[in-house]
């Protein structure tokens, strides 16, 4: 394996007018960066070079690089500023120029936070309707728990759980994502009215999944998890978690494109909590802006996760709202496009307040007169 290069935004600002020389808008989001680190790593992940630069000094920063690394750096530089088209999910158009909220609908008996609460059709229907009313742009339906230690679900059982939920969400006119790693479940869900695949194995678990996504032309979320088999959390041994996850998602994206999946249909998720320690999760969250260099919209799923309890007072999953909001705001600051959450109303309120602050920063020239 040869050396690799990474372009990491390191200084985020409220808008391009806030700093002399302007700033780069990350992924067409409401996040802006003024300073960047060009990091070169050897085959064993050791850092062999680090240069901090501003946009006008980009060519100077990459001048010492070998041709292949310079070409990769130019591609990542273009990706950082790429504006992503809206998602067209059925009749719904989901714009990606502000953070959007994806509401979680678990129809499982054993999910880590709300297992069993929405398994019955009436309870699930009511919860989905409440999330849509609260401002969820997408409903993400899951029929298998992927928490550490969860038992695998047979495909026919997962279909039995998921299809009624897809049908009642479709009847509401919802944009529907299905959280599954099985091709048969995805195919059945798409046939019942779903619009997006959310695959925690990045289309590795079931060899047919990549074919189903390519044939259906649906949107797809590719998530990092170290395990490719039944245990998604197995094998999380990283020399450097950030570059490992970046490289994994880069390869998963390239593999999907080679299989016939259009790049504009790919969304990437760093997989917080999947086979990663607390320190590794924190490293990923603190370097989220880096992942815009991959050239796809970003999804962040941190709602109610164990790391929140680990950083606080070991609260149970249903008592982690404040920590979930804190991490969601961190994601917004990094330019994440989709936030996958349990607590939709509270997250939408936090997003709306954050957006109000950001809109004011972008338009109030009395504080930041033109330079």
C-alpha positions in Angstrom: 0.0 0.0 0.0 1.4 3.4 -1.0 1.3 6.6 0.9 -2.0 8.4 1.2 -3.0 12.1 1.4 -5.9 13.7 3.3 -7.3 17.2 3.2 -8.7 18.1 6.6 -10.6 21.3 7.3 -9.3 22.5 10.7 -10.6 26.1 11.2 -14.4 26.4 10.8 -16.0 29.9 10.5 -19.5 31.2 10.5 -19.3 32.3 6.8 -17.0 33.4 4.0 -17.3 37.1 4.9 -16.1 36.4 8.5 -12.4 36.1 7.5 -10.0 37.8 5.1 -9.7 35.9 1.9 -13.0 34.0 2.3 -13.7 30.4 3.2 -14.7 27.2 1.5 -18.3 26.0 1.8 -18.1 22.3 2.8 -20.2 19.9 0.7 -22.8 22.6 -0.2 -23.8 22.8 3.5 -23.9 25.7 6.0 -20.4 25.0 7.3 -17.4 26.9 6.1 -13.7 26.3 6.6 -10.8 28.8 6.3 -7.7 26.7 7.2 -6.9 23.2 6.1 -4.3 20.6 7.0 -2.7 18.5 4.2 -1.7 15.3 5.9 0.5 12.6 4.3 0.5 9.1 5.8 2.8 6.2 5.0 1.5 2.7 4.4 1.5 2.0 8.1 -0.6 5.1 8.8 2.3 7.1 10.3 2.1 10.8 9.5 5.1 11.7 7.3 4.0 15.3 6.5 1.6 17.9 7.6 1.1 21.4 6.1 -1.5 24.0 7.1 -2.7 26.3 4.4 -5.5 28.6 3.4 -7.5 28.3 0.1 -5.3 30.7 -1.9 -2.2 28.7 -0.9 -3.5 25.3 -2.0 -1.3 24.8 -5.1 1.8 25.9 -3.0 0.9 23.3 -0.4 0.7 20.4 -2.8 3.7 21.4 -4.9 6.1 19.1 -3.1 3.9 16.0 -3.5 4.5 13.3 -6.0 2.2 13.4 -9.0 -0.2 10.7 -7.9 -0.7 12.3 -4.4 -1.0 15.7 -5.9 -3.8 14.5 -8.2 -5.6 12.9 -5.3 -5.2 16.1 -3.3 -6.8 18.1 -6.2 -9.7 15.6 -6.3 -10.3 15.9 -2.6 -10.0 19.7 -2.8 -12.8 19.7 -5.5 -14.8 17.3 -3.4 -14.7 19.6 -0.3 -16.5 22.3 -2.2 -18.9 20.0 -4.1 -22.6 21.1 -3.9 -24.8 18.0 -3.6 -28.1 17.8 -5.5 -31.3 17.4 -3.5 -32.4 13.8 -2.7 -35.6 12.8 -4.7 -37.4 10.3 -2.5 -40.7 9.5 -4.1 -42.7 12.7 -4.1 -40.5 14.3 -1.6 -37.5 16.5 -2.4 -34.9 16.6 0.4 -32.6 19.6 0.0 -29.1 19.2 1.4 -28.2 22.9 1.8 -29.2 22.6 5.5 -29.1 19.7 8.0 -32.0 17.3 7.6 -33.4 15.0 10.2 -34.0 11.3 9.6 -36.3 9.8 12.2 -35.7 6.3 13.5 -38.5 3.8 13.4 -37.4 0.5 15.0 -39.9 -2.3 14.5 -37.8 -4.8 16.5 -38.2 -6.4 19.9 -34.5 -5.8 20.9 -33.1 -2.5 19.7 -30.8 -0.9 22.3 -33.0 2.1 23.0 -36.6 1.5 22.0 -36.9 -2.2 21.3 -40.5 -3.4 21.3 -42.1 0.1 21.7 -43.0 0.4 18.0 -43.2 -3.2 16.9 -47.0 -3.3 16.8 -48.5 -1.7 13.7 -50.6 0.9 15.5 -47.8 2.0 17.8 -45.4 2.2 14.8 -47.9 4.1 12.7 -48.5 6.6 15.5 -44.8 7.1 16.0 -44.0 7.6 12.3 -46.8 10.2 12.0 -45.5 12.0 15.1 -42.0 12.2 13.6 -43.3 13.5 10.3 -45.4 16.1 12.1 -42.3 17.1 14.2 -40.3 17.7 11.0 -38.6 14.5 10.0 -37.5 14.6 6.4 -37.0 10.9 6.1 -38.3 7.9 8.2 -35.6 5.1 8.6 -37.2 1.7 9.3 -35.2 -1.0 10.9 -36.2 -4.6 11.4 -33.0 -5.9 12.9 -31.1 -4.7 15.9 -27.4 -4.0 15.2 -26.3 -3.3 18.8 -23.3 -5.2 20.1 -24.2 -8.7 21.0 -27.6 -8.7 19.2 -28.7 -12.0 17.7 -29.0 -12.1 13.9 -32.5 -11.9 12.4 -33.7 -14.4 9.7 -34.5 -12.7 6.4 -38.2 -13.7 6.4 -38.7 -12.5 9.9 -37.1 -9.1 9.1 -39.4 -8.8 6.0 -42.4 -9.6 8.3 -41.4 -6.8 10.6 -40.4 -4.2 8.0 -43.1 -4.4 5.2 -46.1 -3.3 7.3 -44.1 -0.3 8.4 -43.1 0.6 4.9 -46.7 0.3 3.8 -48.1 2.6 6.4 -45.3 5.1 6.0 -45.8 5.1 2.3 -49.5 5.7 2.8 -48.5 8.9 4.7 -46.5 10.1 1.8 -43.2 9.7 3.8 -39.7 9.6 2.3 -38.7 6.1 3.4 -35.3 4.6 4.2 -34.8 0.9 5.1 -32.0 0.0 7.5 -31.1 -3.5 6.3 -28.1 -5.4 5.2 -30.1 -8.1 3.4 -30.9 -7.9 -0.3 -34.2 -9.8 0.0 -35.5 -7.3 2.7 -34.4 -4.4 0.6 -36.0 -5.7 -2.6 -39.3 -6.3 -0.8 -39.2 -2.9 0.9 -38.5 -1.1 -2.3 -41.4 -2.9 -3.9 -43.7 -1.8 -1.1 -42.8 1.9 -1.4 -39.3 2.5 0.2 -36.9 4.9 -1.5 -33.5 4.4 0.2 -31.2 1.7 1.4 -29.3 2.2 4.7 -26.8 -0.6 4.8 -24.6 -0.8 7.9 -22.3 -3.2 6.1 -21.7 -0.9 3.2 -23.2 -3.5 0.8 -20.7 -6.2 1.9 -22.8 -8.6 4.0 -25.1 -9.8 1.3 -23.5 -10.1 -2.2 -26.8 -9.4 -3.9 -27.4 -6.1 -2.2 -25.1 -4.1 -4.4 -27.0 -5.5 -7.5 -30.4 -4.6 -6.0 -29.3 -1.0 -5.3 -27.8 -0.6 -8.8 -30.9 -2.1 -10.5 -33.3 0.0 -8.5 -31.4 3.3 -8.8 -32.3 4.0 -5.1 -30.3 6.2 -2.8 -28.0 4.2 -0.6 -26.1 4.9 2.7 -22.8 3.2 3.0 -21.7 2.9 6.6 -18.3 1.9 8.1 -18.3 -1.1 10.4 -15.2 -3.3 10.9 -17.1 -6.6 10.6 -18.3 -7.9 7.3 -20.1 -11.0 8.7 -22.8 -11.5 11.4 -20.9 -9.4 14.0 -20.5 -5.9 12.6 -18.5 -4.8 15.6 -15.8 -7.5 15.3 -12.3 -6.5 14.1 -12.1 -2.9 15.2 -8.3 -2.7 15.6 -7.0 0.6 14.1 -3.6 2.1 13.7 -5.4 5.3 13.0 -9.2 5.2 13.1 -9.8 8.4 11.1 -7.7 7.5 8.1 -8.9 3.8 8.3 -12.6 4.9 8.2 -11.9 7.5 5.4 -10.1 4.9 3.3 -12.8 2.3 3.9 -15.6 4.7 2.8 -13.5 5.8 -0.2 -13.2 2.2 -1.3 -16.8 1.4 -0.6 -17.9 4.4 -2.7 -15.6 3.3 -5.5 -16.9 -0.2 -5.4 -20.5 0.9 -5.5 -19.8 3.2 -8.5 -18.0 0.4 -10.3 -21.1 -1.8 -9.8 -23.3 0.7 -11.6 -24.6 2.9 -8.7 -24.5 6.6 -9.7 -22.3 8.6 -7.4 -25.0 11.2 -6.8 -27.1 8.4 -5.1 -24.4 7.6 -2.5 -24.4 8.9 1.1 -21.6 8.1 3.5 -21.7 7.4 7.3 -18.6 7.0 9.5 -20.4 4.4 11.7 -20.1 6.0 15.2 -20.3 3.2 17.8 -19.7 0.3 15.5 -16.6 -1.5 16.6 -15.0 1.6 18.0 -13.8 2.7 21.4 -14.9 5.9 23.1 -11.7 7.6 22.1 -12.0 6.4 18.5 -15.6 7.7 18.3 -14.5 11.1 19.6 -11.7 11.2 17.1 -14.1 10.6 14.3 -16.6 13.2 15.5 -13.9 15.8 15.9 -12.7 15.2 12.3 -16.1 15.0 10.6 -15.3 17.9 8.2 -12.5 15.7 6.6 -15.1 13.3 5.2 -16.5 16.0 2.8 -13.3 15.2 0.8 -14.9 11.9 -0.3 -17.4 13.8 -2.4 -20.7 12.5 -1.1 -23.3 13.7 1.4 -22.7 12.7 5.0 -25.0 11.0 7.5 -24.3 11.0 11.2 -26.0 8.5 13.6 -25.1 9.3 17.2 -28.5 9.4 18.9 -28.7 7.9 22.4 -25.5 6.0 21.8 -23.4 4.4 24.5 -20.6 7.0 24.2 -23.0 9.6 25.7 -23.4 7.7 28.9 -19.7 7.0 29.0 -19.0 10.8 28.9 -21.6 11.6 31.5 -23.1 9.5 34.3 -23.8 6.2 32.5 -27.4 7.1 31.9 -29.6 4.6 30.2 -30.3 5.0 26.5 -33.6 6.8 27.0 -32.0 9.4 29.2 -29.4 10.6 26.7 -31.3 13.4 24.9 -29.1 16.2 26.0 -26.0 14.4 24.9 -27.6 13.4 21.6 -28.5 17.1 20.9 -24.9 18.1 21.7 -23.5 15.6 19.2 -26.1 16.6 16.6 -25.1 20.2 16.9 -21.4 19.2 16.5 -22.5 17.4 13.3 -24.3 20.5 12.0 -21.2 22.6 12.7 -19.2 20.1 10.6 -21.6 20.3 7.7 -23.3 16.9 8.1 -26.3 16.7 5.7 -28.4 14.1 7.5 -28.9 13.4 11.2 -30.3 10.0 12.1 -32.1 10.4 15.5 -34.7 9.0 17.9 -35.8 12.4 19.2 -37.0 14.2 16.1 -38.9 17.2 17.6 -36.1 18.1 19.9 -33.4 17.7 17.2 -35.5 19.7 14.7 -35.8 22.5 17.2 -32.1 22.5 17.8 -31.5 22.5 14.0 -33.9 25.5 13.5 -32.2 27.5 16.2 -28.7 26.6 14.9 -29.8 27.6 11.4 -31.2 30.9 12.6 -27.8 31.7 14.2 -26.0 30.6 11.0 -28.4 32.6 8.7 -27.8 35.7 10.9 -24.0 35.2 10.7 -24.2 35.0 7.0 -26.3 38.1 6.5 -25.3 40.5 9.3 -22.6 42.6 7.7 -22.6 45.0 10.6 -20.6 42.5 12.6 -18.5 41.4 9.7 -18.1 44.3 7.2 -16.8 43.4 3.7 -13.0 43.1 3.7 
